[in-house]
Amino acid sequence: MTTTGRPRQLLRLATAGSVDDGKSTLIGRLLHDTGSLPTDHLEAVTNADGEADLAALSDGLRAEREQGITIDVAYRFFSTPTRSFVLADTPGHERYTRNMFTGASNAHVAVLLVDARAGVLRQTRRHARIADLLGVPHLVAVVNKIDLVDFDETRFKEVESELGLLAQRLGGRDLTVIPVSATRGDNVVTRSDSTPWYDGPTILEYLEEVELAAPSAVPSELRLPIQWVARPTDDRRRRYTGRLSAGTLSVGDEVVVLPAGSRSTVTILDTLDPNRSVAVAPLSVSFELADDLDVARGDLVVSAAADATAPVPAREIDATVCWLSETPLRAGDRVALKHTSRTVRATVQELHTRLDPETLEEHDSPSELALNDIGRITLRTSTVVLPDPYATNRDAGAFILIDEQSNDTVGAGTVGEAREVVPGEQTRHDIKWHPSSLERDRRWSATGQRGATIWLTGLPASGKSTVAVALERTLVDAGRTAYLLDGDNVRHGISDDLGFSPGDRAENIRRVGHLTRLFADAGVVAIASMVSPLRSDRAIARALNEAAGLPFLEIHVSTPVDECERRDPKGLYARARAGELRGLTGIDAPYEAPENPDLAFDTTGADLDDLVARILAELARHEMPLV
């Protein structure tokens, strides 16, 4: 036997499919038939009759063995004379679809299992779409349990045709289909005599022969996120550590550290290989610079070459995310975004689409993303991040979303486009709420005025502002201090930096909610006239007031859309019908009516004085009578 001395290529693959499609058995067969199992491991899953439970070789968690399903990503390793393999066994159950997203994030090959009897299922389509979104270069479909249909060529062709349609829906992806019996070993490592009608590769042949593309080795495309900064001894310079996601690095290279833009030269490079003078992605390195720069974890080292391109210092990102939390994601939500070694705060500006796992079609403008939903969103970050598009760099184009309260990972995403946004003001940090030194009861007793918030919600042109103006006038004429916060007026000042995307609308309502709380605390009756179409946004405003012990009345101005459109004082409905205005509530954007408002009325043909009287009566019912 002769050897070339060349290192074996590393191939990463991820398996996916529905529950009971046989993923664990297939993996066990691969490990068994390639001689990659320790003897004691094989003995542990072999019964008295000498039969090995191949699925148990892969299902490492006790809960998995007890339930007979895979519920977490399990990594397995095996090798052949030509390649080494890292295999991510991802769960089949729909509840654990999120693990497919993480398990396939750096795979070269996605192996989709399909039961020959059941054919292509909902989870098959979902997993194929995830693999496609993640840019997995190669897809192979394994039609498993072919022995249970008596190795029927006709049935295989039917399933192959279903898979062909699936590949077309994914934009014509190249998809190899292999008939397999994982239990018996047919066409896994060894070619089967039971499928003479099949002349394609076995699974192992496919994995050994599929073409691999290495990360970019062009020096000018260097991407090196800093993970650690240390000074080994007092007399040594700072050492910077990280893993290259693209490009190369060597002593003498001029580099730029982002986002500061500082420049220096690499003076020492350690790759843990004394024979290597050039580090190539994806190696981890430790290095020193000629200058003492202010470099920290989360900074990015790029090439200073004249032909180098640096990533955009982005504050806004268009991305595709897989939502991993039981709590739905909505526009306006705030999360922590972790990109490479950098973590920043982010706000969901807009939900653009949600993927239908059954049809693989995208539905526009969803109100939320639920557990395991995949959608396209826009994120606004509190400070710059330095991503590349995922299509060009899978490491530098991926991120996760984290719940800041629980520290749970709630989303995984890929970057489509990153944009620089210049904020009007820097976000303030480390602030603390300071209660007034004047007690509320003393203030209210001295002024003879009790504060409250009255929140009028309804469609555009429903009559909210008309009622609010009359209510304010009546309260002031009766000697009460009241102030109207009209939606348009607020946008002229406090919210003049916001547009009309769902995220900006949610932020506008959040700001008004804080304003009403301050006004009410001062003893003012704050009247907010806002479309505020989503219940979740109005709930935030209510919670802000109620947390401070302040009355909050939600009034639904329930005028039907037909009547609102007939009035149309600003011409909004006409513009929306003509296609000149998008996202108008009631036409092409949703309105979620209050489920339990404190008061509801339709202004169609109503007497204005009567409507104001009804609101005043509701105030009195909440122990807020006129003085």
C-alpha positions as CSV (number, residue, x, y, z in Angstrom):
1,M,0.0,0.0,0.0
2,T,1.4,3.4,-0.9
3,T,0.5,6.8,0.5
4,T,1.0,10.2,-1.0
5,G,1.5,11.9,2.4
6,R,-1.2,14.5,1.4
7,P,-3.7,15.3,4.1
8,R,-7.2,14.0,3.6
9,Q,-9.8,16.5,2.7
10,L,-12.4,17.3,5.3
11,L,-16.1,17.1,4.2
12,R,-18.9,18.3,6.5
13,L,-22.3,16.8,5.9
14,A,-25.7,17.1,7.6
15,T,-28.6,14.6,7.5
16,A,-32.2,15.7,7.7
17,G,-35.6,14.2,7.1
18,S,-38.9,13.4,8.9
19,V,-39.2,11.3,12.0
20,D,-38.6,7.6,11.3
21,D,-37.1,8.1,7.9
22,G,-34.1,6.2,9.2
23,K,-31.4,8.9,9.6
24,S,-29.9,7.3,12.7
25,T,-29.9,3.9,11.1
26,L,-28.2,5.2,8.0
27,I,-25.5,6.9,10.1
28,G,-25.0,3.8,12.1
29,R,-24.6,1.9,8.8
30,L,-22.0,4.4,7.5
31,L,-20.0,4.1,10.7
32,H,-20.3,0.3,10.8
33,D,-19.4,-0.4,7.2
34,T,-16.5,2.1,7.1
35,G,-14.9,0.5,10.2
36,S,-15.2,3.7,12.1
37,L,-16.6,2.2,15.3
38,P,-14.7,1.3,18.5
39,T,-15.2,-2.3,19.4
40,D,-16.6,-1.5,22.8
41,H,-19.1,0.9,21.2
42,L,-20.4,-1.8,18.8
43,E,-20.6,-4.3,21.6
44,A,-22.7,-2.0,23.7
45,V,-25.5,-1.9,21.1
46,T,-25.3,-5.6,20.0
47,N,-28.0,-8.0,21.4
48,A,-27.6,-11.6,22.4
49,D,-28.3,-12.7,18.8
50,G,-25.4,-10.7,17.5
51,E,-27.6,-8.1,15.9
52,A,-26.4,-4.5,16.2
53,D,-28.9,-1.7,16.8
54,L,-27.5,0.7,14.2
55,A,-29.8,3.6,15.2
56,A,-28.4,3.4,18.8
57,L,-24.9,4.1,17.5
58,S,-26.1,7.6,16.5
59,D,-28.7,8.4,19.2
60,G,-26.4,9.4,22.0
61,L,-28.8,11.1,24.3
62,R,-30.7,9.0,26.8
63,A,-33.9,10.8,26.0
64,E,-33.4,9.9,22.3
65,R,-32.9,6.2,23.0
66,E,-36.0,6.1,25.2
67,Q,-38.2,7.9,22.7
68,G,-36.6,6.4,19.6
69,I,-36.1,9.8,17.9
70,T,-33.3,12.3,17.5
71,I,-33.9,15.6,19.4
72,D,-30.6,17.3,19.2
73,V,-27.8,17.8,16.7
74,A,-25.4,14.8,17.2
75,Y,-21.9,15.0,15.6
76,R,-20.2,11.9,14.3
77,F,-16.8,11.4,12.7
78,F,-15.6,8.8,10.2
79,S,-13.0,8.6,7.5
80,T,-11.9,6.7,4.4
81,P,-8.4,6.7,2.7
82,T,-9.4,9.8,0.7
83,R,-11.5,11.9,3.0
84,S,-12.4,12.7,6.6
85,F,-16.0,13.3,7.5
86,V,-17.8,15.3,10.1
87,L,-21.5,14.4,10.1
88,A,-24.2,16.4,11.8
89,D,-27.3,14.3,12.5
90,T,-30.2,16.8,12.8
91,P,-33.6,16.1,14.3
92,G,-36.5,15.0,12.1
93,H,-39.3,16.2,14.4
94,E,-40.9,19.5,13.3
95,R,-40.5,20.9,16.8
96,Y,-36.7,20.6,16.4
97,T,-36.4,22.1,12.9
98,R,-34.2,24.9,14.4
99,N,-31.5,22.3,15.0
100,M,-31.5,21.6,11.2
101,F,-30.7,25.3,10.7
102,T,-27.6,25.2,13.0
103,G,-26.5,21.7,12.0
104,A,-26.4,22.5,8.3
105,S,-24.9,26.0,8.7
106,N,-21.4,25.0,7.7
107,A,-22.1,21.7,5.8
108,H,-20.8,21.0,2.3
109,V,-23.5,18.4,1.7
110,A,-27.0,18.0,2.9
111,V,-28.4,14.5,2.9
112,L,-32.2,14.5,2.8
113,L,-33.8,11.2,3.8
114,V,-37.1,10.2,2.3
115,D,-39.1,7.1,3.2
116,A,-39.8,5.2,0.0
117,R,-43.3,4.4,1.2
118,A,-44.3,8.0,2.2
119,G,-42.5,10.0,-0.4
120,V,-41.8,13.7,0.0
121,L,-43.3,15.2,3.1
122,R,-43.7,18.7,4.6
123,Q,-40.5,18.3,6.6
124,T,-38.6,17.1,3.5
125,R,-39.6,20.4,1.8
126,R,-38.8,22.5,4.9
127,H,-35.4,20.9,5.3
128,A,-34.6,21.2,1.6
129,R,-35.5,24.9,1.8
130,I,-33.3,25.4,4.8
131,A,-30.4,23.8,3.1
132,D,-30.9,26.0,0.1
133,L,-31.2,29.1,2.2
134,L,-28.0,28.2,4.0
135,G,-26.2,27.8,0.7
136,V,-25.3,24.2,1.3
137,P,-23.4,23.5,-2.0
138,H,-24.6,20.0,-2.6
139,L,-27.9,18.2,-2.0
140,V,-28.4,14.4,-2.1
141,A,-31.7,12.7,-1.5
142,V,-31.6,9.2,0.0
143,V,-34.8,7.2,-0.7
144,N,-34.5,4.9,2.3
145,K,-36.4,1.7,3.1
146,I,-36.4,0.7,-0.5
147,D,-36.5,-2.9,0.7
148,L,-39.9,-2.3,2.2
149,V,-41.3,-1.7,-1.3
150,D,-39.5,-4.8,-2.6
151,F,-36.9,-2.7,-4.4
152,D,-39.6,-1.5,-6.8
153,E,-38.0,0.7,-9.5
154,T,-41.4,2.2,-10.4
155,R,-41.9,3.4,-6.8
156,F,-38.4,4.8,-6.8
157,K,-39.0,6.7,-10.0
158,E,-42.2,8.2,-8.5
159,V,-40.4,9.5,-5.5
160,E,-37.5,10.7,-7.7
161,S,-40.0,12.7,-9.7
162,E,-41.4,14.3,-6.5
163,L,-37.9,15.2,-5.5
164,G,-37.3,16.6,-9.0
165,L,-40.3,19.0,-8.6
166,L,-38.9,20.0,-5.2
167,A,-35.5,20.8,-6.8
168,Q,-37.3,23.0,-9.4
169,R,-39.0,24.9,-6.6
170,L,-35.6,25.6,-5.2
171,G,-34.5,27.3,-8.3
172,G,-33.4,24.2,-10.3
173,R,-30.9,22.9,-7.6
174,D,-28.8,20.0,-8.7
175,L,-30.1,17.0,-6.6
176,T,-28.7,13.5,-6.7
177,V,-31.2,10.7,-5.7
178,I,-30.0,7.3,-4.3
179,P,-32.2,4.3,-3.5
180,V,-31.0,2.8,-0.1
181,S,-31.9,0.3,2.6
182,A,-30.0,1.5,5.6
183,T,-30.9,-1.5,7.6
184,R,-29.5,-4.0,5.1
185,G,-26.7,-1.7,3.8
186,D,-27.9,-1.6,0.2
187,N,-26.2,1.3,-1.7
188,V,-24.8,2.8,1.5
189,V,-21.2,1.8,1.3
190,T,-21.6,-1.3,-0.9
191,R,-23.5,-1.4,-4.2
192,S,-26.7,-3.5,-4.0
193,D,-27.5,-6.5,-6.2
194,S,-31.2,-5.8,-5.5
195,T,-31.2,-2.6,-7.5
196,P,-29.8,-3.6,-10.9
197,W,-31.9,-0.8,-12.4
198,Y,-29.8,1.8,-10.6
199,D,-26.4,2.8,-12.0
200,G,-25.6,5.8,-9.9
201,P,-23.1,6.1,-6.9
202,T,-23.5,4.7,-3.5
203,I,-23.8,7.2,-0.7
204,L,-20.1,6.7,0.2
205,E,-19.0,7.0,-3.4
206,Y,-21.0,10.2,-3.7
207,L,-19.4,11.7,-0.5
208,E,-15.9,10.7,-1.7
209,E,-16.3,12.1,-5.2
210,V,-18.3,15.3,-4.6
211,E,-16.3,18.5,-5.4
212,L,-15.3,20.7,-2.5
213,A,-14.6,24.4,-2.7
214,A,-12.2,25.8,-0.1
215,P,-12.6,29.2,1.5
216,S,-11.1,32.1,-0.4
217,A,-7.3,32.0,-0.2
218,V,-6.8,35.5,-1.8
219,P,-4.8,37.7,0.6
220,S,-6.8,40.8,-0.2
221,E,-10.0,39.1,0.9
222,L,-8.8,38.6,4.5
223,R,-11.5,38.4,7.2
224,L,-10.2,37.7,10.7
225,P,-12.6,38.4,13.7
226,I,-10.7,38.9,16.9
227,Q,-11.8,36.5,19.6
228,W,-9.2,37.1,22.3
229,V,-6.6,39.8,23.3
230,A,-3.9,38.9,25.8
231,R,-0.4,39.9,26.9
232,P,1.5,36.7,27.8
233,T,4.1,38.6,29.9
234,D,4.7,42.2,30.8
235,D,7.7,42.4,28.4
236,R,5.7,41.0,25.5
237,R,3.5,42.8,23.0
238,R,-0.3,42.1,22.9
239,R,-1.3,38.9,21.2
240,Y,-4.5,38.8,19.1
241,T,-6.3,35.5,18.5
242,G,-9.0,34.5,16.0
243,R,-10.0,32.2,13.2
244,L,-9.8,33.3,9.6
245,S,-13.1,33.1,7.7
246,A,-11.5,34.1,4.4
247,G,-8.2,35.1,2.9
248,T,-4.7,34.5,4.1
249,L,-2.4,36.1,6.7
250,S,1.4,36.2,6.9
251,V,4.2,38.1,8.6
252,G,4.7,41.5,6.9
253,D,1.1,41.8,5.8
254,E,-0.4,45.3,6.2
255,V,-3.8,45.1,7.8
256,V,-6.6,47.4,8.9
257,V,-8.6,46.9,12.2
258,L,-12.2,47.7,11.9
259,P,-14.4,49.5,12.8
260,A,-11.7,52.0,14.1
261,G,-9.8,51.8,10.8
262,S,-6.4,51.6,12.5
263,R,-3.6,50.3,10.3
264,S,-0.5,48.3,11.2
265,T,1.7,45.4,10.1
266,V,1.8,41.8,11.3
267,T,5.2,41.1,13.0
268,I,4.6,37.6,14.5
269,L,2.3,34.8,13.4
270,D,1.6,31.5,15.1
271,T,-0.4,28.8,13.5
272,L,0.7,26.0,15.8
273,D,2.5,24.5,12.8
274,P,6.2,25.4,12.7
275,N,6.4,24.5,9.0
276,R,3.6,26.9,8.0
277,S,4.4,30.6,7.3
278,V,1.1,31.5,5.8
279,A,-2.3,31.1,7.6
280,V,-5.2,30.2,5.3
281,A,-8.9,30.1,6.1
282,P,-10.3,28.5,8.2
283,L,-7.2,28.2,10.4
284,S,-7.0,29.7,13.9
285,V,-4.1,32.0,14.5
286,S,-2.3,34.1,17.1
287,F,-0.4,37.2,16.0
288,E,1.3,40.4,17.0
289,L,1.2,43.9,15.3
290,A,3.9,46.4,15.0
291,D,1.8,49.1,16.7
292,D,0.0,49.2,20.1
293,L,-3.5,49.6,18.8
294,D,-6.8,49.6,20.7
295,V,-8.0,46.2,19.4
296,A,-10.7,44.3,21.3
297,R,-12.8,41.2,21.0
298,G,-15.4,41.7,18.2
299,D,-13.1,43.9,16.0
300,L,-12.3,42.6,12.5
301,V,-8.9,42.5,10.8
302,V,-8.9,42.9,7.0
303,S,-6.3,43.4,4.4
304,A,-4.8,46.9,3.8
305,A,-3.9,46.0,0.2
306,A,-4.9,48.5,-2.5
307,D,-7.3,46.0,-4.1
308,A,-8.8,44.9,-0.8
309,T,-12.6,45.4,-0.2
310,A,-13.8,46.0,3.4
311,P,-17.3,45.1,4.6
312,V,-19.8,47.9,5.1
313,P,-19.9,49.2,8.7
314,A,-23.6,48.3,8.8
315,R,-26.4,49.5,11.1
316,E,-29.2,47.9,9.0
317,I,-29.3,44.3,7.8
318,D,-31.7,42.5,5.4
319,A,-31.6,38.9,6.5
320,T,-33.3,35.5,6.4
321,V,-33.9,34.1,9.8
322,C,-35.2,30.8,11.3
323,W,-37.1,31.7,14.4
324,L,-36.3,29.3,17.3
325,S,-38.5,30.5,20.1
326,E,-42.0,29.7,21.4
327,T,-42.6,33.5,21.7
328,P,-43.3,34.9,18.2
329,L,-41.1,37.5,16.6
330,R,-42.8,40.8,15.7
331,A,-41.7,44.1,14.2
332,G,-40.4,46.3,16.9
333,D,-39.0,43.5,19.0
334,R,-35.5,43.9,20.5
335,V,-32.9,41.2,20.6
336,A,-29.1,40.8,20.9
337,L,-27.4,40.0,17.6
338,K,-24.2,37.9,17.8
339,H,-22.1,38.1,14.6
340,T,-18.8,36.3,14.7
341,S,-17.3,37.5,18.0
342,R,-19.2,40.7,18.2
343,T,-22.6,41.1,20.0
344,V,-24.8,44.2,19.6
345,R,-28.4,45.1,20.3
346,A,-30.8,45.1,17.4
347,T,-34.4,46.1,16.7
348,V,-36.7,44.3,14.2
349,Q,-37.6,47.0,11.7
350,E,-39.8,44.9,9.4
351,L,-41.0,41.4,8.6
352,H,-41.0,41.1,4.9
353,T,-42.0,37.5,4.2
354,R,-42.8,34.2,5.8
355,L,-42.0,30.9,4.1
356,D,-44.9,28.4,3.7
357,P,-43.2,25.0,4.3
358,E,-45.9,23.2,2.4
359,T,-45.7,25.1,-0.9
360,L,-42.2,26.8,-0.4
361,E,-43.9,30.1,-1.4
362,E,-43.3,33.3,0.5
363,H,-46.2,35.3,2.0
364,D,-45.6,39.0,2.2
365,S,-45.9,41.2,5.3
366,P,-46.6,38.6,8.0
367,S,-47.6,40.0,11.4
368,E,-45.2,37.6,13.2
369,L,-42.8,34.7,12.8
370,A,-43.7,31.7,15.0
371,L,-41.5,28.8,16.2
372,N,-39.6,27.2,13.3
373,D,-40.9,29.8,10.8
374,I,-38.4,31.1,8.2
375,G,-38.7,34.6,7.0
376,R,-37.0,37.6,5.6
377,I,-36.6,40.6,7.9
378,T,-34.8,43.9,8.4
379,L,-32.8,44.5,11.6
380,R,-31.5,47.9,12.9
381,T,-28.5,47.6,15.2
382,S,-27.4,49.9,18.0
383,T,-23.8,50.0,16.8
384,V,-22.0,48.8,13.7
385,V,-21.5,45.2,12.7
386,L,-19.2,44.1,9.9
387,P,-20.9,41.3,7.9
388,D,-20.4,40.0,4.4
389,P,-23.3,38.7,2.4
390,Y,-23.8,35.0,3.3
391,A,-23.7,34.1,-0.4
392,T,-20.0,35.2,-0.5
393,N,-18.8,34.2,3.0
394,R,-20.9,31.7,5.1
395,D,-18.9,32.5,8.3
396,A,-19.0,36.2,8.0
397,G,-22.6,36.2,6.7
398,A,-24.2,34.3,9.5
399,F,-25.5,35.4,12.9
400,I,-27.7,34.3,15.8
401,L,-30.3,36.3,17.8
402,I,-30.4,36.1,21.6
403,D,-33.1,37.0,24.1
404,E,-31.4,39.6,26.4
405,Q,-33.5,38.6,29.4
406,S,-33.2,34.8,29.3
407,N,-29.9,34.6,27.2
408,D,-31.6,32.0,25.1
409,T,-30.7,31.7,21.4
410,V,-34.0,32.6,19.7
411,G,-33.0,32.9,16.0
412,A,-30.4,32.0,13.5
413,G,-29.9,34.1,10.3
414,T,-28.0,34.8,7.2
415,V,-27.2,38.2,5.8
416,G,-28.6,39.2,2.4
417,E,-27.6,42.9,2.4
418,A,-25.9,45.2,4.9
419,R,-26.3,48.9,4.8
420,E,-24.7,51.8,6.6
421,V,-27.2,54.1,8.5
422,V,-26.1,57.3,10.1
423,P,-28.2,57.7,13.3
424,G,-29.4,61.1,14.5
425,E,-28.0,60.5,18.0
426,Q,-26.0,57.9,19.8
427,T,-27.9,55.5,21.9
428,R,-27.6,56.3,25.6
429,H,-26.4,53.5,27.9
430,D,-26.4,52.8,31.6
431,I,-29.3,55.0,32.4
432,K,-31.5,54.7,35.5
433,W,-35.1,55.8,36.1
434,H,-35.2,58.5,38.8
435,P,-38.6,59.0,40.5
436,S,-39.7,62.5,41.2
437,S,-38.9,63.8,44.7
438,L,-42.5,65.0,44.9
439,E,-44.8,62.2,45.7
440,R,-47.7,61.6,43.2
441,D,-50.5,61.8,45.9
442,R,-49.2,65.1,47.1
443,R,-48.9,66.5,43.6
444,W,-52.4,65.3,42.7
445,S,-53.9,66.5,46.0
446,A,-52.4,70.0,45.6
447,T,-53.5,70.4,42.0
448,G,-56.9,68.7,42.4
449,Q,-56.1,66.7,39.3
450,R,-55.6,63.0,38.8
451,G,-53.7,61.7,35.8
452,A,-54.7,59.0,33.3
453,T,-54.1,57.9,29.7
454,I,-56.9,57.6,27.2
455,W,-55.8,55.7,24.1
456,L,-58.0,55.9,21.0
457,T,-57.3,53.3,18.3
458,G,-58.9,52.7,15.0
459,L,-58.5,52.7,11.2
460,P,-57.3,55.9,9.4
461,A,-60.3,58.3,9.0
462,S,-62.3,56.5,11.7
463,G,-62.9,59.7,13.6
464,K,-60.3,59.2,16.4
465,S,-58.8,62.7,16.1
466,T,-62.2,64.4,15.9
467,V,-63.4,62.7,19.1
468,A,-60.0,63.3,20.8
469,V,-60.1,67.0,20.1
470,A,-63.6,67.3,21.5
471,L,-62.7,65.3,24.6
472,E,-59.6,67.5,25.2
473,R,-61.7,70.7,24.9
474,T,-64.4,69.4,27.2
475,L,-61.9,68.4,29.9
476,V,-60.0,71.7,29.8
477,D,-63.3,73.7,29.8
478,A,-64.2,71.8,33.0
479,G,-60.9,72.8,34.6
480,R,-59.0,69.6,34.0
481,T,-55.5,69.6,32.5
482,A,-55.5,67.5,29.4
483,Y,-53.3,67.2,26.4
484,L,-53.8,65.5,23.0
485,L,-50.9,63.5,21.5
486,D,-52.0,63.2,17.9
487,G,-50.2,60.7,15.7
488,D,-49.3,63.2,13.0
489,N,-48.1,65.8,15.5
490,V,-45.8,63.4,17.3
491,R,-44.2,62.5,14.0
492,H,-43.4,66.2,13.5
493,G,-41.1,66.1,16.5
494,I,-40.3,63.2,18.8
495,S,-40.7,60.6,16.0
496,D,-39.6,62.7,13.0
497,D,-36.7,60.2,12.5
498,L,-39.1,57.3,12.0
499,G,-40.7,56.1,8.8
500,F,-43.8,53.8,8.3
501,S,-42.2,50.4,8.3
502,P,-43.7,48.0,10.9
503,G,-40.6,48.4,13.0
504,D,-40.7,52.2,12.9
505,R,-44.5,52.2,13.7
506,A,-43.9,50.0,16.7
507,E,-41.1,52.3,17.9
508,N,-43.4,55.3,17.4
509,I,-46.1,53.7,19.6
510,R,-43.5,52.8,22.2
511,R,-42.4,56.4,22.4
512,V,-45.9,57.7,22.7
513,G,-46.6,55.1,25.5
514,H,-43.7,56.5,27.5
515,L,-44.9,60.1,26.9
516,T,-48.4,59.3,28.2
517,R,-46.9,57.7,31.3
518,L,-45.0,60.9,32.1
519,F,-48.0,63.1,31.4
520,A,-50.3,61.0,33.5
521,D,-47.8,60.8,36.4
522,A,-47.8,64.6,36.3
523,G,-51.6,64.6,36.8
524,V,-52.4,65.3,33.1
525,V,-55.1,63.4,31.2
526,A,-53.0,62.3,28.2
527,I,-55.1,61.6,25.1
528,A,-53.4,59.5,22.5
529,S,-55.0,59.3,19.1
530,M,-53.1,56.6,17.2
531,V,-54.0,54.0,14.5
532,S,-51.7,51.6,16.5
533,P,-52.9,48.6,14.5
534,L,-51.2,45.7,16.5
535,R,-52.4,44.5,19.8
536,S,-48.9,43.7,20.9
537,D,-47.9,47.4,20.5
538,R,-50.9,48.7,22.4
539,A,-50.2,46.2,25.1
540,I,-46.8,47.8,25.6
541,A,-48.3,51.2,26.0
542,R,-50.8,49.8,28.5
543,A,-48.1,47.9,30.4
544,L,-46.0,51.1,30.7
545,N,-48.9,53.0,32.4
546,E,-50.2,50.1,34.5
547,A,-46.6,49.3,35.8
548,A,-46.6,52.9,37.2
549,G,-50.0,52.5,38.8
550,L,-51.7,54.8,36.3
551,P,-55.2,54.3,34.8
552,F,-55.1,53.4,31.1
553,L,-58.3,53.4,29.0
554,E,-58.3,51.7,25.6
555,I,-61.1,53.0,23.3
556,H,-61.8,51.3,20.0
557,V,-63.2,53.7,17.4
558,S,-64.7,50.9,15.4
559,T,-65.9,52.8,12.3
560,P,-66.0,50.3,9.4
561,V,-63.4,50.6,6.6
562,D,-66.1,51.4,4.0
563,E,-67.1,54.5,5.9
564,C,-63.4,55.5,6.6
565,E,-62.7,55.1,2.9
566,R,-65.8,57.3,2.0
567,R,-64.5,60.1,4.2
568,D,-60.8,59.8,3.3
569,P,-59.8,63.4,4.3
570,K,-56.1,62.9,3.4
571,G,-56.7,60.9,0.3
572,L,-54.8,57.9,1.7
573,Y,-57.3,55.2,0.7
574,A,-57.5,56.6,-2.9
575,R,-53.7,56.5,-3.1
576,A,-53.6,53.0,-1.7
577,R,-56.3,51.7,-4.2
578,A,-54.3,53.3,-7.0
579,G,-51.1,51.5,-6.0
580,E,-49.3,54.8,-5.0
581,L,-49.2,54.0,-1.3
582,R,-48.3,50.7,0.3
583,G,-48.8,49.5,3.8
584,L,-52.0,51.4,4.6
585,T,-53.8,49.9,7.6
586,G,-57.1,48.4,6.5
587,I,-56.1,48.0,2.9
588,D,-52.9,46.1,2.6
589,A,-51.7,46.1,6.2
590,P,-53.4,44.4,9.1
591,Y,-55.5,46.0,11.8
592,E,-56.0,43.9,15.0
593,A,-59.0,45.2,16.8
594,P,-58.9,45.3,20.6
595,E,-60.3,42.1,22.1
596,N,-61.5,43.7,25.4
597,P,-61.5,47.5,25.0
598,D,-62.7,49.6,27.9
599,L,-65.0,51.3,25.4
600,A,-65.9,50.9,21.7
601,F,-68.1,52.9,19.4
602,D,-68.7,53.6,15.7
603,T,-68.6,57.3,14.7
604,T,-70.8,56.7,11.7
605,G,-73.8,59.1,12.1
606,A,-73.0,59.4,15.8
607,D,-73.4,62.6,18.0
608,L,-70.0,63.9,19.0
609,D,-71.2,65.2,22.3
610,D,-72.7,61.9,23.1
611,L,-69.4,60.1,22.4
612,V,-67.5,62.5,24.6
613,A,-70.0,61.9,27.4
614,R,-69.6,58.2,27.1
615,I,-65.8,58.6,27.6
616,L,-66.3,60.9,30.6
617,A,-68.6,58.3,32.1
618,E,-65.9,55.6,31.6
619,L,-63.5,58.0,33.4
620,A,-65.9,58.3,36.3
621,R,-66.3,54.6,36.5
622,H,-62.5,54.4,37.0
623,E,-62.8,57.0,39.8
624,M,-61.7,59.8,37.6
625,P,-64.7,62.2,37.8
626,L,-64.4,65.8,36.7
627,V,-63.5,68.2,39.5
